[in-house]
Amino acid sequence: MSGNILIVDDSATLRASVKFSLSGAGYGVEEAVNGKDALQKLQSLQSSGNQVSLIITDINMPEMDGITFVREVKKIASLRFIPILILTTESQDSKKMEGKEAGAAGWLVKPFNSDQLIGVVKKFVR
């Protein structure tokens, strides 16, 4: 297995589709339904010794949106260096800038192409 990836999206369909692509490429996949859920998952994975190599998050989610989630992850010393990709329907430059300032490493626009997604993931997860 090449690494664990956490997918954060409130759409079960999208999570399933990303998981299918990533699992097929040999990655382990964890899922969270929003930023708040993802922070809890990251902490429990970490305390059980499972490292997350990459996080893929949506922007528009209930409870805690993607930008806030990225900022929260970057505040936690042990999680700060995990690369975070944003996978969203948002494509405005202002949103991309906000994501980058929060600490996101990359931006993909939905609907995603499986090969493109794997290509981007490979840049971050060896």
Secondary structure, DSSP 4 states (H G I P E B T S, - for coil): ---EEEEE-S-HHHHHHHHHHHHHTT-EEEEESSHHHHHHHHHHHHHTTPPP-EEEE-SS-SSS-HHHHHHHHHHSTTTTTS-EEEEES---HHHHHHHHHHT--EEEESSPPHHHHHHHHHHH--
